Amino acid sequence: MRLSRGGSGLALKETLAHLWRYSSETWARQFFKGWYGRVRHSALEPVKKVALMAKTRLS
């Protein structure tokens, strides 16, 4: 179980790296919204904390 959680966390982290490839703020926000939704439904509390912090700063 721990191995799959580590893989999920790594996948979420690597997926977030795509955010910086958007040249349009609108598309970047849309991407973040989808990513944030996936994080909120995960069981990874540390990743949830980082996502909430990022959402707060982007607002």
C-alpha positions as CSV (number, residue, x, y, z in Angstrom):
1,M,0.0,0.0,0.0
2,R,2.8,2.4,0.8
3,L,4.4,1.8,-2.6
4,S,1.2,2.8,-4.4
5,R,0.8,6.0,-2.3
6,G,4.4,6.9,-3.2
7,G,3.6,6.4,-6.8
8,S,0.5,8.5,-6.6
9,G,2.3,11.3,-4.9
10,L,5.0,11.3,-7.5
11,A,2.5,11.2,-10.3
12,L,0.6,14.2,-8.9
13,K,3.9,16.1,-8.5
14,E,5.0,15.3,-12.0
15,T,1.6,16.2,-13.4
16,L,1.7,19.6,-11.6
17,A,5.0,20.3,-13.5
18,H,2.9,20.7,-16.6
19,L,1.3,23.8,-15.2
20,W,4.4,25.9,-16.0
21,R,4.2,25.0,-19.7
22,Y,1.0,27.0,-20.3
23,S,1.4,30.4,-21.8
24,S,-2.2,31.3,-21.1
25,E,-3.2,32.1,-17.5
26,T,-6.8,31.0,-18.3
27,W,-5.6,27.5,-19.4
28,A,-3.1,27.3,-16.5
29,R,-5.9,28.0,-14.0
30,Q,-8.1,25.4,-15.7
31,F,-5.4,22.8,-15.5
32,F,-4.7,23.7,-11.8
33,K,-8.4,23.3,-11.1
34,G,-8.5,19.8,-12.5
35,W,-5.2,18.9,-10.7
36,Y,-6.5,20.3,-7.4
37,G,-9.7,18.2,-7.7
38,R,-7.6,15.0,-8.2
39,V,-5.5,15.9,-5.1
40,R,-8.5,16.6,-2.9
41,H,-9.8,13.1,-3.7
42,S,-6.5,11.4,-2.9
43,A,-5.5,10.0,0.5
44,L,-2.3,12.0,0.6
45,E,-2.6,14.5,3.4
46,P,0.8,16.2,2.8
47,V,0.0,16.7,-0.9
48,K,-3.4,18.1,0.0
49,K,-1.8,20.7,2.3
50,V,0.5,21.8,-0.5
51,A,-2.4,22.0,-2.9
52,L,-4.5,24.1,-0.5
53,M,-1.6,26.4,0.0
54,A,-1.1,26.8,-3.7
55,K,-4.8,27.4,-4.3
56,T,-4.8,30.1,-1.6
57,R,-1.9,31.9,-3.1
58,L,-3.3,31.7,-6.6
59,S,-6.6,33.2,-5.5
